[in-house]
Amino acid sequence: MKITTKLFAILFSISALFFTGSAIAQEAPDVLVKRISLDVLDTAKADKAIQGGNQKRIQALVEAKILPHVDFQHMTALAAGRYWREATPQQQARLTKEFRDLLIHTYSGAIAQIKDQKLQFRPFRASPADTDVIVYSQVIQSQGREPVQLNYRLEKQASGWRIYDINVLGAWLVQTYKGTFATEIGKSGIDGLIVSLAEKNKKLAAGSIKAGK
Amino acid sequence: MTTLIHLRWKTVIALLVVGVLSGCATTNNNPKDPYEGFNRSMFSFNDKVDQIAMKPAATVYQKVLPTFVQTGIGNFFGNIGDVWIAVNNLMQGKIEDGMSDVARVIVNSSFGLVGVLDVASEAGLPKHNEDFGQTLGKWGFKSGPYVVLPFLGSSTVRDTIALPADFYADPWGYKFPVRVRNPGYAVRLIDRRAAVLDASSLIEDAALDKYEFVRDAYLQRRESQVNDGAANEQKPNYEDRDVSGGSGKDGQPAPTTPAAPVSSGTKSQ
């Protein structure tokens, strides 16, 4: 009996090794968000270069720790709304790339401002069967200012939970960009939007180089 | 005497803006922003004033003053502001929050050395943010269209109408003598601008069209403030009316792309 149990245990752990990939991927969304946010926050506070505003370091941090968990394509598709279906695959890919770069830059800018803030996670309300959830958190700042709301919306995909919308201070990112996208596409089509975004990204990249960061 | 004239002047501006708007026949190509023409001009005006005066002053303020002094100033005016926040919470029926704000004022004014130290936050009494516009919203008044006010920035019709109440209720407005009160106004203003310096530079970076970005973010934020974040519990539905592709469950966005959302190079139509 004991030997059988042992064998079973060994077999089980060996097979568990093969399933390690999917086991990690099935990390609960609130656990995932908590893990990566605290990770980024702690790294940002501890790293002198980041505290000094080194954009390259920050973007490396963002790309390593956050990007794998964000679905930019879905985000871009939602922000583009009904125009997404009218776009060619090449346009979709380019639009996603430009929007992604813009968001990375903005997010890195936000991380550059981290000094002594703390993160607080609010109760996670979702049933285990949900495939579309919101994780609620707040950024506690010093100086007696009210906490900054920061919520993430994730969906369950084959590779795990991925973020596809963010809410800061009550405003959802996709919702906020939707208007801008629609106006720009209305004026100069999807290519026009792609060009505007690309130009903006070039300017932002040049700006951070100029600032010596 | 000067207090009343000062406050009345601000009321006049608020009423003027509302009056101009109602008589103004602006281009109505945006149903959610009927005053867009007026708003855009106001926005550019405010932006220039900010670039020329507010931002430089706030930048100097931030660079020159030690952090603890800035914190103290922020706390001091924040404490004064908590009085009206408490009243608004109570008017909205949020008794617990209102009493918490009252406790904040008492604790900070005494133990916090007339409000310079924010001991109340440490003690577990969080800072709230309420104003009469939110109270009106809670009472059922819809926000009305987006309005950009001179100097004051983003607002809505309802909140513009509510502004005079905020001005009259501002305890600092009753501080004598004038030579203390007016510099106080200026310092408070600059302190507030300094507090959002970083955020404003982020918006500069993030926005393609700054006006639109600020408007859309502001309107969402305002709604969220009025219902204290309850709206964020709901998942926004991004479905456009004419996107077929299956209706999701209510409140959930249906997939807008035929391809799987996993990032891949090729998408099939």
Interface residues (C-beta under 8 A of the other chain):
Chain A: D71 F72 Q73 H74 A77 L78 G81 R82 W84 R85 P89 Q92 A93 L102 H105 T106 G109 A110 Q113 R125 D132 I134 Y136 S142 Q143 G144 R145 E146 P147 Q149 N151 R153 E155 Q157 A158 S159 R162 Y164 D165 N167 L169 G170 A171 W172 V174 Q175 T176 Y177 K178 G179 T180 T183 E184 S196 L197 K200 L204
Chain B: Q70 T71 G74 N75 G78 D118 S121 P126 K127 H128 N129 A195 D198 S201 L202 D205 A206 A207 L208 D209 E212 F213 R215 D216 A217 Y218 Q220 R221 R222 E223 S224 Q225 G229 A231 N232 E233 K235 P236 Y238 D240 D242 V243 G245 Q252 P253 T256 T257 A260 P261 V262 S263 G265 T266 K267 S268 Q269
